[in-house]
Structures are given as structure tokens and as C-alpha cells.
Amino acid sequence: MSLQDHVRETFAPGGLLSRTVDEFQPRPGQTEMALAVARTIESGGALVVEAGTGIGKTFAYLVPALLSGTRVLVSTATKTLQDQLFARDLPRLLKVLGLPLRSALLKGRASYLCPHRLDEARQQAHFTDPVLLRSLARIEQWALHTSGGDLAGLPGLDERSPLIPLVTSSRDNCLGAQCPRLRDCHVNQARREALAADVVVVNHHLFFADLAIRESGIAELLPTVQTLIFDEAHQLNETGVQFLGRQLTTGQVLDFARDLLSAGLQHARGLCDWQTLAADAERAARDLRLVVGRMPSGAKLRWVDAAPEQINPADWQEALAALQAACQRVLEALASVSEAEPDLVRLGERVSGFLEQLDFFADPCAPDSVRWLDVGTQLRLIESPLDIADTVRARLTGTDDDQTTRPAMIFTSATLGAEASLRWFTEPCGLSEAEIVRVDSPFDYALQAALYVPLHLSKPGDVAHSLQVAELVAGAATVLGGRTLVLTTTLRALRTISETLQRQFDGAGQLQILVQGEQPKHQLMERFRGGPQDGAGGCVLVASASFWEGVDIPGDALQLVVIDKLPFPPPNDPMVEARANRLEADGRSVFNDYYMPEAAIALKQGAGRLIRRESDRGILVVCDTRLARMGYGRRLVAALPPMRRLTTEAEFGEALDALTRTSTTALRSL
């Protein structure tokens, strides 16, 4: 029996999945995708699948991959999805299919407890904060019992805790084979398990970091992989360019100076003036930051000449030279004592890396790349390729000296383009020759959802716009008792809308206003899903950035999604500008071939938060009159699911009222 026949029988009505998985329902779209995956595994090549929300794409790619008997590598966009696949979906399917396959989970270093770093933190702890002291004690107790060392398994540990960098290793500070706790290393254990497994689950960040520096173990694993699957593949290009370029941060130098002082005094006290060396490196890094001066956090300064824009070139070059000189003095000092201790050897390697990066940024930007300075509390010096096409062609779909046979490759997401060719995804990812399959969502959007564009609002650029959005949200969320997600395109809009809503509702007990950044994301999501509780009203969540995708709130907990304006890419972003310039040089339309597809994809992602199950119903409000009044608005609406249109405030009010009723009639009236 061929793999395709086996897959067809497994997904068929009355088949294995129907008999063994209670919530499984045969869906033609899911079967179509699964057969396409099976066909690609059998014949080789690359497959790109846009699978609409509700298709069940996880089963659609896992079942044929597991039945194929090939070695499988699955890469996900987030560690949350990675954990879900490994802990829930994979074990369940392996049991259902009766397959004795070994699976492994592989994350980056920062996800695993480092026993050596924990020892160092314990010896050097100077914490006065009792909360941090208690957290360190909890980590120490957990370390005695954990088998894998994945910090995700430590309940209650805030992912933003300042302890995490102190008890985990990085590529910079890992001692490698010289580590005194090498036998207890959880990172090495995870890599050994991955190399021995039949199915390995990683994430995009780890995958591309390894392609760039071959540091995580995937480079050893990849030549043996026969089936390579990228879930949430729409993030591949933006994730990839982060790791395929070059970066140096002043924060790295500050961390290094701290480690230098600690290790020098501990292992080579009196042999060098460690305090002066560390202070000089720290001062040089801070002076470089001071050259930039006061700028909005998150500012990105183009860097096409000797210095980033808005910065005095002479001052910039002088500060860079001072940093380089400080690093050189440290390197010379470490060279005189490095044989004394592995920690000092590793510090020498780190400072050599800084000097290499400083030399790199002293030269002009490479062709087909873009360079900029990212400004925050620290500085990030960045040079990045414009896309990952060359890397994908060379390392995955082409031929090179490292890998003579290529895995079958499956790329899938709910949102990969606004046109049949999925060019938005395939072009920057070097997949123009891939087979394209698009599978529509099984949801009845005309019944379940409505789209409303409030024409009475000001233009998005007007000062009053965010205040008007807040007013609309306040009225609608009051009717629904919360159940509202507000997605903003800028942090300024997020602040204006959230502060306006908080002033109106805080203390009233009617609605609770949740704001991105005020709590960890998982806590915000748990509270939002909980709805009214303990005397508190329902929730309105105001968010930006990462909340536009990967947020799954099925059922009545979310019935209204409000988007403040069309999510066109910011034209003053150095990466956006460089990509636009390349299109212009090729004689193409920047607006039609870049800005429009980017906005369509982002809008579709945001809208996708609304309907997550067949029983969900709700309203999408896009507070941007251009969607209804500009000619290109029709193209953007066409990229959205086929929702019913609401054209007046009265219709919007009636639809909100319908959402407060639970009868079938009310559902159909939406």
C-alpha cells in the first residue's frame, strides 16, 4: 500500500482517526492537505500549503510524516507550539497509529538550566530582593529533581525573570568540553536525545541560528532528516534574517564586563587589574550609547555611511575605536592567564568575537544587505540580508558540499499570501519552484462573523483617531460585557487607547482593561479567557505586535476584534526601505508588490483571532475608512475571510445585541 493510500484510509469516515479520536471529524480539506504531504514525502521536493483556520493542519502533516517511516524534523514558530506538539499531539498520534517511534524536543540554550551557571549564581548571589532570593531557592530545589532541565517545566517562573540569564548558558559564556559540570549538561543531553530520535521538534529561531553558526546540533541532525516540516511558516523569512546577518550589542559587552570581573577575581586575582579592565570595557560600551543621545526607544537609524544617520561621524568613530581598544586590552590580559581556568579561556574567545564584529562594522555594508542601529536602553548594531532566499536555495533546496540528498519539505500556515501563487511567501523564501496547495477554512464565515468599517471615524493620521477608537471599544465592550480584543499597529496607539479605557473603567468593576506589557503574555491570556470572575467584570485586552497572531481564544471569551488601522509596514523602517528600493530598482511597484501584500497578510492574521471553532461567532471592526473608501480597500477585503458586511452604526449595534443572545435564531441573525 502506498503512503497516499494509507493516509486516505486513516482520514476516511470510519477510518482509524474516526474510531480512536473522539473529537475527530473527517474534513475534505484536511484530507486534501494530508494527501499532498504524503505525495511530497514520496516524490520529494517542496510543498507550500496555506491551510485555513480550522483545517486541522497539525494532524494533516503529522499523520503522513509519521506513517512514512522517514526521519522527521518539525520546526514551529514559538516554543509554546513546540511544547504543545511534543507533549500533546505527537504522543497522542503515536499511540493512535501504534508506532514505536522515539521523539525528542530541542530548544536553544536559554531554555535549559545550566548546572555550572547555577553554581556560580549561588556563590555570587548579592540579591537584596527577597522575591529573587526565593526564586533562586525554588530553582535550586527544582534542579535536584528535573531530568531534562527545561525551565518551561518549572511552574511559576516568570519568563522575564532576571534570574534566567544567570542560571542558563549562552553561546558566549558556555564552557563547552571544559565545563566542570559537563556530565550534567541538559543542553548536551537534549542534543543526544535529538540525534537518536525518529521525530525531532525544534523552533524557527533555533533552526536558523544553527544554519548561521552551526552551534545547536541541528547541523549534525539535518543530513539525516528525510522529512522537514515548517509549521507557522509565514514567520520564516523574518525569523531567518535575524540570524543570517551580524549583530553586536552594548548589552553583550556589559554582561561580558560583569563576567570578566567575577571570573578574574575568582580565578586569577592579583595577576591582572581586573577591576580596571572591566570598568574600561563597561565605560566604552556606555560611552558608545551616550554618543547616540536621547532618542525614542525602538528607534532604528539607517546606517549607509561611516556612522548611523543623526549621529556625528567623528564622535561615532571615536567611540567605536575606544571600545575596540578596551576589548584589545582585555584580550591581551586574558592571553597571559587563560591557561589557569576554562572560564578565562571562554572569556578570551568572547572578547575575540567582539573585536571581529567591530572590524566587520567598520567596513561598508555588504551588497543585498541592510545595516542599521537599533536604539533602546542598549544599542544593537545590525546588518541583515533582505530575505532568506539564497540560504534556502543553497542549504535546503539546492545542492552544496554538506548535503547530497535533500529532505522532502513542507511549509504550512493559515496565512501565506493574498493571491493564488502565494508569492508573498514563496519569493523571499526561495521557493518559486515549490508545489502550491491552498485549502479553505471549513468555517461558515458568512454565518459566524461580520465585518464593520465605521465610516464616522477620523482618518487614521488624525490626533483624534485613537480616542475615537477607544470610545467605540468602550461602547461595544459594555454591551458584550468585555470579550474584546483591540489590536493596534503602533505602541503610541496602544498607550492612548488603553489609558483612555482605563480612566473610564478602572475602579468601576464593570470591565477590566488588560494591556500588553503590564503582565506576561500567558498571564494576560489566562485572565482574558477567564472572563468575569471574583466580582470583576469581563475583559478588554489592548495589545500590539505578537498578539496579532498565535492567539487562540475559542468560544464566547472573544466575540469582538477591533483593529485600529490598516497594518501597512512603516516606510521609515530600514529593512522596509531597503526592500522597497530593491523593488524599485527591478522596475516593480512598491505599493502593489510590497506594501499591499504585507498589509493584507497582517490584516488576515489579526482577523484570524476572531473565529477559532465551528461554534464561534463575532464581529471584526477595522477602524480605518480607507478599507471602504479607497480602491485598494477591495483587495484587502478580498484577502479576509468572507464575512457578512455591516454598513451602518445601527447594523453594528444590532449585531452586538445578537451576540448577547444564545439562540440559533440570534446566531443566524448575525
Wavefront OBJ file of the C-alpha trace (Angstrom):
o trace
v 0.000 0.000 0.000
v 1.350 3.410 -0.936
v 1.712 6.150 1.653
v -1.057 8.144 -0.009
v -3.451 5.177 0.162
v -2.548 4.610 3.805
v -3.196 8.271 4.601
v -6.502 8.261 2.710
v -7.733 5.270 4.729
v -6.591 6.830 8.018
v -8.542 10.077 7.440
v -11.607 8.451 5.840
v -15.027 8.335 7.549
v -14.927 5.250 9.731
v -11.146 5.152 9.461
v -8.597 4.896 12.248
v -8.845 8.535 13.347
v -12.655 8.458 13.364
v -12.598 5.354 15.569
v -9.928 6.465 18.038
v -10.043 10.269 18.354
v -13.308 11.438 19.917
v -13.323 14.985 18.517
v -12.108 13.984 15.048
v -14.446 14.748 12.171
v -13.481 13.937 8.574
v -12.839 17.186 6.700
v -12.220 17.160 2.942
v -9.688 19.997 3.285
v -7.691 18.180 5.939
v -7.583 15.014 3.821
v -6.543 17.036 0.767
v -3.651 18.547 2.686
v -2.598 15.206 4.190
v -2.527 13.578 0.749
v -0.446 16.456 -0.640
v 2.031 15.998 2.228
v 2.177 12.245 1.583
v 2.743 12.838 -2.130
v 5.624 15.208 -1.398
v 7.239 12.769 1.041
v 7.048 10.011 -1.573
v 8.277 12.076 -4.516
v 10.500 14.653 -2.813
v 10.655 18.388 -3.439
v 8.936 21.242 -1.637
v 5.264 21.766 -0.827
v 3.709 25.037 0.343
v 0.257 24.681 1.927
v -1.944 27.536 3.048
v -4.401 25.778 5.340
v -7.260 27.948 6.556
v -8.140 28.123 10.248
v -9.972 25.003 11.389
v -8.498 22.627 8.796
v -6.554 20.682 11.411
v -3.190 21.126 9.746
v -1.226 19.569 12.638
v -2.807 16.146 12.049
v -2.656 16.745 8.281
v 1.149 16.936 8.286
v 1.981 14.726 11.280
v -0.002 11.644 10.239
v 1.642 11.188 6.803
v 5.043 12.109 8.217
v 4.781 9.503 10.976
v 3.355 6.820 8.688
v 6.127 7.401 6.148
v 8.815 5.795 8.284
v 11.193 8.656 7.455
v 13.189 10.660 9.953
v 11.207 13.838 10.631
v 12.163 17.315 11.806
v 9.294 19.680 12.686
v 10.022 23.376 13.233
v 7.454 25.680 14.840
v 7.237 29.447 15.210
v 7.090 29.518 19.009
v 8.250 27.483 21.967
v 4.610 27.306 23.121
v 3.547 25.491 19.947
v 6.722 23.413 20.156
v 5.769 22.238 23.660
v 2.193 21.525 22.535
v 3.348 19.374 19.626
v 5.808 17.407 21.714
v 3.731 16.964 24.867
v 0.240 16.547 23.386
v -0.095 15.983 19.640
v 2.882 13.702 18.990
v 2.332 11.237 21.863
v -1.348 11.058 21.056
v -0.835 10.287 17.385
v 1.974 7.819 18.018
v -0.350 5.904 20.338
v -3.288 6.047 17.917
v -1.157 4.941 14.962
v 0.603 2.271 17.021
v 4.074 3.466 16.040
v 7.058 2.794 18.372
v 8.926 5.922 17.286
v 11.230 7.976 19.508
v 10.538 11.691 19.698
v 12.678 14.493 21.096
v 12.329 18.174 21.897
v 15.239 20.510 21.174
v 15.334 24.171 22.209
v 18.008 26.836 22.461
v 20.461 27.107 25.329
v 18.449 29.795 27.110
v 15.622 27.299 27.700
v 17.731 24.886 29.771
v 19.107 25.172 33.286
v 22.917 25.236 33.293
v 24.219 23.476 36.458
v 27.549 25.322 36.260
v 25.880 28.724 35.926
v 23.557 27.832 38.809
v 26.604 27.037 40.956
v 28.118 30.390 40.002
v 24.887 32.260 40.740
v 24.653 30.623 44.138
v 28.213 31.606 45.063
v 27.965 35.146 43.741
v 24.403 35.986 44.694
v 24.205 39.514 46.042
v 20.430 39.799 45.825
v 18.661 42.006 48.307
v 15.256 41.437 46.742
v 13.566 38.678 48.776
v 11.465 37.685 45.754
v 14.605 36.923 43.738
v 16.137 35.031 46.643
v 13.027 32.874 46.950
v 13.002 32.290 43.188
v 16.653 31.205 43.262
v 15.875 28.790 46.082
v 12.961 27.344 44.072
v 15.225 26.867 41.049
v 17.800 25.101 43.244
v 15.157 22.738 44.626
v 13.762 22.046 41.166
v 17.288 21.390 39.844
v 17.608 18.428 42.225
v 14.718 16.604 40.581
v 14.477 17.706 36.943
v 15.550 15.183 34.346
v 15.569 17.405 31.281
v 16.317 20.838 32.725
v 13.773 22.652 30.516
v 12.782 25.744 32.511
v 9.313 25.578 30.964
v 8.737 22.741 33.422
v 9.288 24.996 36.450
v 5.834 26.285 37.458
v 5.513 29.952 38.277
v 8.833 31.088 36.818
v 8.243 34.393 35.036
v 9.838 34.290 31.575
v 11.026 37.857 32.246
v 12.814 36.935 35.481
v 16.315 38.471 35.738
v 17.461 35.142 37.179
v 17.072 33.268 33.898
v 20.221 34.661 32.211
v 22.151 33.893 35.397
v 21.187 30.187 35.510
v 21.272 29.442 31.780
v 24.151 29.478 29.333
v 24.607 31.294 26.053
v 26.888 30.733 23.125
v 29.068 33.472 24.608
v 29.564 32.032 28.083
v 29.223 28.249 27.614
v 32.470 26.493 28.551
v 31.828 23.544 26.246
v 34.056 20.497 26.826
v 35.961 22.372 29.565
v 32.878 22.788 31.775
v 33.266 21.159 35.209
v 29.587 20.107 35.073
v 29.737 18.698 31.543
v 28.276 15.333 32.577
v 25.217 17.113 33.992
v 24.672 19.401 30.977
v 20.999 19.463 29.996
v 21.781 21.048 26.613
v 24.077 18.178 25.644
v 21.521 15.691 26.913
v 18.809 17.254 24.729
v 21.110 17.139 21.710
v 21.973 13.472 22.278
v 18.286 12.623 22.519
v 17.578 14.558 19.312
v 20.316 12.752 17.395
v 18.873 9.408 18.478
v 15.211 10.261 17.812
v 12.960 9.483 14.843
v 10.967 12.707 15.231
v 12.532 15.953 16.483
v 10.619 19.135 17.296
v 12.546 22.432 17.144
v 11.615 26.085 16.586
v 12.415 28.506 13.751
v 14.791 30.600 15.869
v 16.882 27.570 16.751
v 16.819 26.260 13.181
v 18.137 29.458 11.616
v 20.584 30.141 14.431
v 22.123 26.785 13.635
v 22.202 27.427 9.895
v 24.083 30.630 10.677
v 26.567 29.420 13.314
v 26.161 25.618 13.487
v 26.031 25.696 17.237
v 22.885 23.928 18.415
v 23.271 20.439 16.954
v 20.802 20.757 14.085
v 23.678 20.838 11.586
v 24.551 17.296 12.670
v 20.917 16.222 12.534
v 19.822 17.804 9.246
v 21.737 15.498 6.835
v 19.831 12.509 8.251
v 16.376 14.144 8.066
v 14.174 12.911 5.219
v 11.048 14.949 6.002
v 11.344 18.601 7.076
v 8.181 20.426 8.153
v 7.843 24.126 8.947
v 4.614 24.985 10.784
v 3.542 28.644 11.044
v 5.851 29.114 8.079
v 4.722 32.701 7.469
v 7.284 33.742 10.108
v 10.210 32.021 8.405
v 11.589 34.950 6.434
v 11.519 37.484 9.253
v 12.937 34.941 11.704
v 15.627 33.838 9.296
v 17.014 37.269 8.504
v 17.537 37.887 12.235
v 20.079 35.073 12.388
v 21.659 35.142 8.940
v 23.117 38.611 9.447
v 25.506 40.055 12.043
v 24.775 41.723 15.386
v 26.694 43.282 18.237
v 25.043 44.854 21.265
v 26.392 47.068 24.002
v 24.464 44.816 26.383
v 26.734 41.921 25.389
v 29.767 43.984 26.337
v 28.240 44.990 29.687
v 27.451 41.345 30.501
v 30.983 40.423 29.480
v 32.486 43.073 31.765
v 30.498 41.683 34.703
v 31.626 38.115 33.941
v 35.229 39.266 33.417
v 35.411 40.913 36.824
v 33.822 37.928 38.564
v 35.989 35.276 36.870
v 39.167 37.320 37.078
v 38.863 37.894 40.826
v 37.870 34.290 41.422
v 40.464 32.507 39.291
v 43.345 34.942 38.712
v 43.218 37.510 41.494
v 46.286 39.719 41.549
v 47.556 38.631 38.137
v 45.827 41.492 36.287
v 43.926 44.621 37.219
v 40.535 43.065 36.522
v 38.577 45.944 38.018
v 40.180 48.489 35.689
v 39.860 46.230 32.634
v 36.194 45.524 33.325
v 35.454 49.175 34.121
v 37.133 50.338 30.909
v 35.111 47.894 28.764
v 31.904 48.882 30.517
v 32.665 52.605 30.184
v 33.444 52.249 26.475
v 30.132 50.473 25.867
v 28.208 53.120 27.798
v 30.053 55.934 26.012
v 29.011 54.454 22.678
v 25.413 54.591 23.854
v 25.872 58.194 25.024
v 27.074 59.245 21.556
v 23.609 58.398 20.231
v 21.934 60.611 22.821
v 18.258 60.722 23.662
v 16.043 59.025 21.134
v 12.714 57.201 21.332
v 13.135 53.614 22.467
v 12.896 51.326 19.460
v 14.228 53.904 17.001
v 16.027 52.391 14.013
v 18.710 54.553 12.452
v 19.767 53.862 8.861
v 23.474 53.191 8.524
v 24.728 53.660 4.981
v 27.853 55.741 5.591
v 30.568 55.878 8.242
v 28.013 56.349 11.014
v 24.283 55.839 11.513
v 22.083 58.758 10.498
v 21.629 61.607 13.013
v 24.953 60.731 14.720
v 28.143 62.755 14.381
v 30.514 60.516 12.346
v 33.656 61.678 14.182
v 32.117 61.035 17.616
v 30.808 57.638 16.496
v 34.142 56.508 15.086
v 35.994 57.720 18.173
v 33.630 55.818 20.491
v 33.907 52.648 18.393
v 37.717 52.926 18.446
v 37.661 53.330 22.239
v 35.527 50.211 22.593
v 37.848 48.323 20.277
v 40.901 49.436 22.295
v 39.298 48.401 25.587
v 38.469 44.950 24.160
v 42.023 44.582 22.846
v 43.479 45.302 26.317
v 41.185 42.694 27.826
v 42.226 40.152 25.208
v 45.913 40.712 25.942
v 45.342 40.364 29.691
v 43.369 37.142 29.279
v 46.021 35.709 26.965
v 48.529 35.973 29.814
v 46.424 33.921 32.268
v 43.952 31.948 30.138
v 45.572 28.580 30.864
v 44.604 28.950 34.507
v 40.877 28.293 34.092
v 38.333 27.336 31.371
v 36.202 30.354 32.327
v 39.076 32.645 31.355
v 39.636 30.790 28.076
v 35.981 31.291 27.170
v 36.173 34.966 28.080
v 39.076 35.317 25.660
v 37.000 33.745 22.907
v 34.120 36.107 23.673
v 36.213 39.261 23.502
v 37.842 37.999 20.279
v 34.332 37.740 18.868
v 33.625 41.343 19.844
v 36.759 42.500 18.058
v 35.779 40.544 14.943
v 32.322 42.155 14.948
v 33.778 45.631 15.467
v 36.070 45.103 12.473
v 33.080 43.940 10.447
v 31.012 47.041 11.268
v 33.976 49.266 10.412
v 33.682 48.125 6.769
v 30.887 49.162 4.365
v 27.594 47.263 4.332
v 27.561 44.184 2.101
v 25.555 44.271 -1.165
v 21.948 42.999 -0.899
v 22.042 43.617 2.858
v 20.852 46.441 5.081
v 22.581 47.905 8.129
v 21.046 49.914 10.933
v 21.361 50.869 14.586
v 18.583 49.742 16.910
v 18.259 52.195 19.808
v 16.975 51.296 23.249
v 18.480 51.203 26.715
v 21.271 49.418 24.883
v 22.403 49.671 21.271
v 22.215 46.909 18.688
v 24.468 47.158 15.637
v 22.755 45.085 12.945
v 23.451 44.031 9.369
v 20.948 41.687 7.769
v 20.181 40.142 4.384
v 16.898 41.318 2.851
v 15.461 37.802 2.734
v 16.356 34.131 3.195
v 16.001 33.066 -0.450
v 19.706 32.456 -1.107
v 20.142 30.479 2.102
v 17.101 28.272 1.455
v 18.228 27.562 -2.101
v 21.804 26.807 -1.055
v 21.176 24.839 2.153
v 17.759 23.241 1.690
v 16.525 23.091 -1.896
v 19.777 23.343 -3.872
v 22.995 21.370 -3.707
v 26.096 22.010 -1.662
v 29.026 20.074 -0.282
v 27.426 19.383 3.080
v 24.304 17.541 1.996
v 23.891 15.482 -1.181
v 20.337 14.290 -0.563
v 17.545 16.736 0.216
v 14.598 16.138 2.521
v 11.019 16.446 1.395
v 9.988 19.867 2.693
v 6.553 21.011 3.789
v 5.833 24.667 4.589
v 2.421 25.429 6.046
v 0.458 28.191 7.739
v -3.034 29.623 7.790
v -1.739 32.774 6.086
v 0.865 32.672 3.334
v -0.386 35.127 0.750
v -3.252 37.103 -0.724
v -3.010 35.575 -4.204
v -3.135 32.091 -5.688
v 0.619 31.904 -6.236
v 1.381 32.771 -2.575
v 4.166 34.942 -3.919
v 4.353 36.932 -0.676
v 5.790 33.821 0.969
v 7.491 31.876 -1.803
v 9.564 34.737 -3.288
v 11.560 35.813 -0.206
v 11.886 32.182 0.875
v 13.365 30.993 -2.428
v 10.506 28.569 -3.089
v 9.345 29.643 -6.546
v 9.522 26.011 -7.753
v 7.504 24.559 -4.882
v 4.085 22.957 -5.343
v 1.329 25.257 -4.064
v -1.823 23.986 -2.343
v -4.469 26.237 -0.809
v -7.136 24.688 1.415
v -10.018 26.910 2.510
v -11.258 27.027 6.086
v -14.299 24.834 6.845
v -15.904 27.646 8.833
v -19.072 29.325 7.596
v -17.818 32.896 7.940
v -20.953 34.434 6.417
v -22.930 32.870 9.257
v -20.392 33.112 12.038
v -18.802 36.547 11.547
v -19.387 40.100 10.359
v -17.067 42.899 9.219
v -17.725 46.522 10.169
v -15.829 49.609 8.984
v -17.087 52.652 10.974
v -17.176 55.473 8.430
v -17.814 58.198 11.019
v -14.272 57.970 12.423
v -11.481 60.396 11.620
v -8.660 59.421 9.298
v -6.018 57.221 10.986
v -3.444 60.036 10.905
v -5.651 62.451 12.841
v -4.888 63.113 16.506
v -8.470 62.263 17.483
v -8.462 58.846 15.825
v -7.193 56.730 18.741
v -9.557 58.494 21.146
v -12.468 57.699 18.826
v -11.373 54.059 18.630
v -11.322 53.924 22.426
v -14.846 55.406 22.523
v -16.133 52.788 20.077
v -14.482 49.985 22.058
v -15.920 51.261 25.338
v -19.460 51.233 23.981
v -19.236 47.865 22.262
v -17.409 46.122 25.115
v -20.013 47.407 27.589
v -22.744 45.710 25.554
v -20.791 42.446 25.364
v -19.527 42.534 28.944
v -15.916 42.564 27.745
v -14.948 39.783 25.305
v -12.999 42.305 23.226
v -9.507 42.238 21.760
v -8.066 45.514 20.466
v -5.105 45.170 18.094
v -3.061 48.297 17.448
v -0.446 48.955 14.784
v 1.736 51.218 16.967
v 2.730 51.423 20.610
v 1.547 55.041 20.676
v -1.970 53.952 19.724
v -1.783 51.154 22.288
v -0.964 53.633 25.044
v -3.626 56.167 24.033
v -6.416 53.607 23.685
v -5.538 51.630 26.814
v -5.091 54.713 29.023
v -8.389 56.167 27.811
v -10.216 52.909 28.575
v -8.526 52.544 31.960
v -9.559 56.031 33.000
v -13.136 55.209 32.098
v -13.442 51.752 33.642
v -10.809 51.266 36.343
v -12.428 51.084 39.761
v -15.929 50.771 38.344
v -15.916 46.960 38.451
v -17.686 46.881 35.104
v -14.810 45.968 32.783
v -11.172 45.091 33.371
v -8.726 46.632 30.889
v -5.736 44.371 30.216
v -2.729 45.882 28.453
v 0.180 44.219 26.704
v 3.389 44.691 28.663
v 1.779 45.126 32.070
v 1.882 41.353 32.690
v 3.497 38.364 30.965
v 1.614 37.298 27.856
v 0.482 33.960 29.272
v -0.998 35.664 32.342
v -2.890 38.159 30.177
v -4.284 35.308 28.089
v -5.329 33.274 31.126
v -7.128 36.257 32.636
v -8.812 37.144 29.349
v -10.040 33.584 28.793
v -11.391 33.540 32.342
v -13.945 36.290 31.654
v -15.938 37.765 34.573
v -14.714 36.380 37.915
v -14.423 37.251 41.610
v -16.595 40.317 41.283
v -14.563 41.703 38.374
v -16.233 42.384 35.066
v -15.325 40.992 31.677
v -12.075 41.846 29.947
v -10.865 44.106 27.186
v -7.332 43.286 26.052
v -5.403 46.047 24.258
v -2.332 44.695 22.507
v 0.043 45.046 19.600
v 2.903 43.153 17.929
v 2.880 39.467 18.939
v -0.844 39.400 19.752
v -1.745 39.784 16.077
v -1.044 36.076 15.624
v -0.697 32.892 17.656
v -3.530 33.899 19.996
v -6.210 31.200 20.305
v -9.302 32.190 22.304
v -12.183 29.965 21.187
v -15.757 30.223 22.395
v -17.587 33.187 23.901
v -14.498 34.575 25.661
v -13.739 36.585 22.497
v -16.511 37.974 20.299
v -15.160 41.328 19.135
v -11.817 42.069 17.481
v -11.046 45.749 16.845
v -8.115 46.750 14.605
v -7.194 50.409 14.887
v -5.912 50.907 11.311
v -4.633 49.102 8.243
v -1.289 47.459 9.092
v 0.912 48.812 6.304
v 4.640 48.376 7.006
v 6.341 51.526 8.375
v 8.087 53.182 5.389
v 10.878 54.633 7.565
v 11.994 51.216 8.816
v 15.469 50.479 7.348
v 14.516 46.939 6.286
v 11.268 48.108 4.693
v 13.082 50.920 2.912
v 15.811 48.595 1.602
v 13.286 46.082 0.285
v 11.319 48.887 -1.368
v 14.476 50.220 -3.010
v 15.250 46.779 -4.411
v 11.772 46.500 -5.939
v 12.099 49.969 -7.483
v 15.458 49.001 -8.963
v 13.767 45.964 -10.537
v 11.068 48.186 -12.055
v 8.294 46.863 -9.831
v 5.566 48.705 -7.922
v 6.495 49.084 -4.262
v 2.899 49.696 -3.238
v 1.333 46.821 -5.185
v 4.131 44.284 -4.729
v 5.175 45.047 -1.162
v 3.014 47.376 0.927
v -0.296 45.857 -0.162
v 0.676 42.193 0.331
v 2.254 42.966 3.709
v -0.891 44.780 4.868
v -3.155 42.018 3.547
v -1.238 39.310 5.382
v -1.114 41.229 8.668
v -4.816 42.115 8.419
v -5.678 38.488 7.754
v -3.586 37.405 10.737
v -5.343 39.856 13.040
v -8.778 38.878 11.754
v -7.877 35.244 12.337
v -8.072 35.768 16.108
v -11.884 36.027 15.902
v -13.210 32.668 14.685
v -11.337 29.639 16.010
v -14.053 26.941 16.119
v -17.187 25.989 14.166
v -19.357 27.300 17.026
v -17.636 30.702 17.395
v -19.283 33.899 16.272
v -18.199 37.501 16.427
v -17.528 40.840 14.748
v -14.356 42.245 13.226
v -14.129 46.052 13.322
v -11.452 47.758 11.220
v -11.325 51.423 12.274
v -9.813 52.650 9.021
v -12.104 54.304 6.499
v -9.601 53.600 3.703
v -10.791 49.989 3.705
v -14.189 51.164 2.437
v -13.327 54.329 0.536
v -10.077 53.616 -1.296
v -9.894 51.475 -4.399
v -7.255 49.203 -2.896
v -9.595 48.525 0.021
v -11.408 45.941 -2.115
v -8.183 43.954 -2.479
v -7.668 43.974 1.260
v -11.255 42.920 1.978
v -10.856 40.095 -0.552
v -7.914 38.779 1.484
v -10.153 38.452 4.558
v -12.489 35.525 5.223
v -15.878 36.046 3.502
v -17.680 37.721 6.407
v -21.028 39.452 6.233
v -20.652 43.255 5.870
v -22.208 45.707 8.341
v -22.562 49.153 6.791
v -24.175 51.358 9.449
v -23.885 52.040 13.152
v -27.399 50.684 13.580
v -26.451 47.366 11.966
v -23.377 47.192 14.158
v -25.499 47.758 17.267
v -27.963 45.060 16.219
v -25.121 42.605 15.623
v -23.690 43.343 19.084
v -27.093 42.709 20.641
v -27.345 39.426 18.721
v -24.067 38.284 20.245
v -25.564 38.643 23.722
v -28.282 36.113 22.810
v -27.541 32.407 22.532
v -30.445 31.108 20.433
v -29.994 29.670 16.970
v -32.106 32.498 15.624
v -29.785 35.056 17.157
v -26.791 33.252 15.722
v -28.259 33.278 12.237
v -29.253 36.922 12.539
v -25.608 37.943 12.877
l 1 2 3 4 5 6 7 8 9 10 11 12 13 14 15 16 17 18 19 20 21 22 23 24 25 26 27 28 29 30 31 32 33 34 35 36 37 38 39 40 41 42 43 44 45 46 47 48 49 50 51 52 53 54 55 56 57 58 59 60 61 62 63 64 65 66 67 68 69 70 71 72 73 74 75 76 77 78 79 80 81 82 83 84 85 86 87 88 89 90 91 92 93 94 95 96 97 98 99 100 101 102 103 104 105 106 107 108 109 110 111 112 113 114 115 116 117 118 119 120 121 122 123 124 125 126 127 128 129 130 131 132 133 134 135 136 137 138 139 140 141 142 143 144 145 146 147 148 149 150 151 152 153 154 155 156 157 158 159 160 161 162 163 164 165 166 167 168 169 170 171 172 173 174 175 176 177 178 179 180 181 182 183 184 185 186 187 188 189 190 191 192 193 194 195 196 197 198 199 200 201 202 203 204 205 206 207 208 209 210 211 212 213 214 215 216 217 218 219 220 221 222 223 224 225 226 227 228 229 230 231 232 233 234 235 236 237 238 239 240 241 242 243 244 245 246 247 248 249 250 251 252 253 254 255 256 257 258 259 260 261 262 263 264 265 266 267 268 269 270 271 272 273 274 275 276 277 278 279 280 281 282 283 284 285 286 287 288 289 290 291 292 293 294 295 296 297 298 299 300 301 302 303 304 305 306 307 308 309 310 311 312 313 314 315 316 317 318 319 320 321 322 323 324 325 326 327 328 329 330 331 332 333 334 335 336 337 338 339 340 341 342 343 344 345 346 347 348 349 350 351 352 353 354 355 356 357 358 359 360 361 362 363 364 365 366 367 368 369 370 371 372 373 374 375 376 377 378 379 380 381 382 383 384 385 386 387 388 389 390 391 392 393 394 395 396 397 398 399 400 401 402 403 404 405 406 407 408 409 410 411 412 413 414 415 416 417 418 419 420 421 422 423 424 425 426 427 428 429 430 431 432 433 434 435 436 437 438 439 440 441 442 443 444 445 446 447 448 449 450 451 452 453 454 455 456 457 458 459 460 461 462 463 464 465 466 467 468 469 470 471 472 473 474 475 476 477 478 479 480 481 482 483 484 485 486 487 488 489 490 491 492 493 494 495 496 497 498 499 500 501 502 503 504 505 506 507 508 509 510 511 512 513 514 515 516 517 518 519 520 521 522 523 524 525 526 527 528 529 530 531 532 533 534 535 536 537 538 539 540 541 542 543 544 545 546 547 548 549 550 551 552 553 554 555 556 557 558 559 560 561 562 563 564 565 566 567 568 569 570 571 572 573 574 575 576 577 578 579 580 581 582 583 584 585 586 587 588 589 590 591 592 593 594 595 596 597 598 599 600 601 602 603 604 605 606 607 608 609 610 611 612 613 614 615 616 617 618 619 620 621 622 623 624 625 626 627 628 629 630 631 632 633 634 635 636 637 638 639 640 641 642 643 644 645 646 647 648 649 650 651 652 653 654 655 656 657 658 659 660 661 662 663 664 665 666 667 668 669 670
